[in-house]
Amino acid sequence: MVRLNGSSIGSFYCEFNWEIALYKKTALTLRAGYQSVSHYPQLSYFDCLIMLTYQFEWFEANLCFVGTNAKRDFYDLPNHAYHSYERIHLGNPSVNLRFTHKF
């Protein structure tokens, strides 16, 4: 039953992580998650992350793939940049490169 004006109290996020040491300073991380939204099942979604990490002396480099099956009808936003009429889908798969400085 969907209550269009109900609250989302009782929603939960469940996450499973697995990190594999490949070499001395290299690791592979796999993550799968599920977001359940109470009273709004159409907003619930699965997500995944695959991340390769290499540790340098002063920083860490990560290469990540992130994806989800979030429904476009609920997670699309208008792109207001330059008066564009395109829509941005927040659930598009993406590849990210990140550098983190260690102190």
ChimeraX attribute file (.defattr): number of C-alpha atoms within 10 A of each C-alpha:
attribute: neighborCount
match mode: 1-to-1
recipient: residues
	/A:1	6
	/A:2	10
	/A:3	10
	/A:4	8
	/A:5	8
	/A:6	10
	/A:7	12
	/A:8	13
	/A:9	9
	/A:10	9
	/A:11	13
	/A:12	13
	/A:13	12
	/A:14	10
	/A:15	13
	/A:16	10
	/A:17	11
	/A:18	10
	/A:19	13
	/A:20	11
	/A:21	11
	/A:22	12
	/A:23	9
	/A:24	8
	/A:25	12
	/A:26	16
	/A:27	16
	/A:28	18
	/A:29	15
	/A:30	16
	/A:31	15
	/A:32	17
	/A:33	16
	/A:34	16
	/A:35	17
	/A:36	19
	/A:37	18
	/A:38	18
	/A:39	19
	/A:40	17
	/A:41	12
	/A:42	14
	/A:43	16
	/A:44	18
	/A:45	17
	/A:46	16
	/A:47	17
	/A:48	18
	/A:49	18
	/A:50	17
	/A:51	18
	/A:52	18
	/A:53	19
	/A:54	17
	/A:55	16
	/A:56	13
	/A:57	8
	/A:58	9
	/A:59	12
	/A:60	16
	/A:61	16
	/A:62	18
	/A:63	15
	/A:64	19
	/A:65	16
	/A:66	17
	/A:67	18
	/A:68	18
	/A:69	13
	/A:70	20
	/A:71	15
	/A:72	15
	/A:73	10
	/A:74	11
	/A:75	14
	/A:76	16
	/A:77	13
	/A:78	12
	/A:79	13
	/A:80	11
	/A:81	8
	/A:82	6
	/A:83	8
	/A:84	9
	/A:85	10
	/A:86	12
	/A:87	13
	/A:88	14
	/A:89	17
	/A:90	16
	/A:91	17
	/A:92	14
	/A:93	14
	/A:94	12
	/A:95	12
	/A:96	10
	/A:97	11
	/A:98	10
	/A:99	13
	/A:100	12
	/A:101	10
	/A:102	10
	/A:103	5
